[in-house]
């Protein structure tokens, strides 16, 4: 995590989100992702799914809706099969502009997910009497409480 404290700027936590592949899986664990962008967009899709009691709501913004509903997706073969969201360059060509608002929301929700997932200690072995700053910030315990769940992002 890094932060900027240059004059006139705000200290802001930043988590690196590499464009390379990721080991994340969908909520049901059946699919992986070809890259971080695909994982971020799919994570947002899952967060907005009312079937799972979603409390997340987006502002009424036509450009944002367009940015988030334009990209298509496909499933690649393999074990596990992977979800591939349409490359940004293709979306730009079809929209005639960059989907900046959609990217910002998808990456913000993904970064928040990454930050919250890093709160858990491997194997639930962390001293719970002294929670980390991240655990305190996100109101999370420092152990999973689930046998064998260490390191899993989606249970």
N, C-alpha and C positions, 0 to 999 in steps of 0.2 A: 504494500500500500504506500502511496506517495501523496504528498499534499503540496500545494503552492502557497507560499506566503510572501510573494512579491508585493511591493508597495501598491496599494490600491486594489489588491485582489483579495479574495476570500480563501481561507484554508478549506480545502475540499478533499475528502478522501477519494482516492482513485484506485481502481483495481484493474490490472492489465487483463485485456480480453483478446488473446491471440486469435488470429484468423485461421490457424491450423485446425486440425481435427480435434475432437473432444470425446471423452469417454462417457459423457452424459447420456441418459436414456429418457425416453418419454415417461410420462406419469405411470403408465401401466408396465413399463420395462420392456416392451416388445421391440422398440426401435431405437437405433442410435442416430447420430447426426453426422453429416459429411463435414461440417465445419461449425465454428462458433456462431456465425450469423444465423445458420439454420436452427441451431439450438436456442438462440435468443428469441427468434420469431416464434418458434414452437412453444417455448416457455410462456411467452405472452399470450399465445392462443389458449394454452391450458389455464392460465390465470384468469382469463376472461370467460371461461366456460361456466355458464350458470348451472349446469348439471352437478357441479361440485361445490355449490354454495358460494360462488365468487362474490366478494365484496368490492372488487375493483371496478371502477367506472372511469371511462375516458371522457374528456371534455367534448362538447359538440363542435367539432372542428372539421370542416369538409376536407381540407388538405390532409389532415391526419388520417381520416377515414380512408381517403384515396390511397395514401401511402401504405396503409396496413392491409387493404383489400386487393391491391394490384398484384403483388407477388404470387406466383403460382408455386406449387411444390410437387415433388415426385418422390418415389421410393426406389432406391438403388438395391440391387441384389447383394447378397452377402450374409454373413452371420456375425452380428445381427443385421437384418436389413436396415438401411439408413435413410433418413429423411433428408432431402436436398431441397432447400428453398431456392427459387430462381435467383441467379446472380444479379447483383445490384446494377451492373451495366445494362443488362436486359430490361430491368425495371425502368431505368433512366430513359432508355430508348423509347419505351412504350408510353411513359408518362410525359416525356418532354422536359423533365426536370428531375432533380435528385430528391428521393424520398426522405429528406432530412428529419422531418418530424416523426415519421414512423420509426426510423432508425434510432432516434434519440429515446423514444419510449421503450422500444424493444431492448436496447442496450441498458437503459436505466433499470428496467425490471430484472434483466439478466444479472447486472452487477450487484443489485440488491440481493438476489438469490445466491450469488457467489459469496458475498460477504456473510450472509446468514449461515450458509453451509459450512464455512470455515470455523464457526464457533465450536463445533463438536470436536472433542479430542479423540484421537485414534483409540478404538477399543474401550471408550468410556473410562479411561484411567486417570483423567485429570482430577485434581483436588477440587471438589465442588465447593469447598469452604471459601475459596479465593477465585471467583469467576473472573475470566479475562475481561478486558475493557469491551471487546466485541460482544461478549455474552451479555454484559450489562447494557450495552447500547441497544441490542435487539431483544432484550428481555428473554433470553434463551438460557436453558440449562447448559452445562458444559459436558454432558454425556447424553448418549442417545436413549438409554433406558431400554433399548431393544437388543436382545441377544443376537450377535452376528450382524448387526446393522452398521457397524463402524465403516465409514468411508462411503456409504451409499447415500446418494443425494435424494433419490426418490424411493420411498419405501413402499 
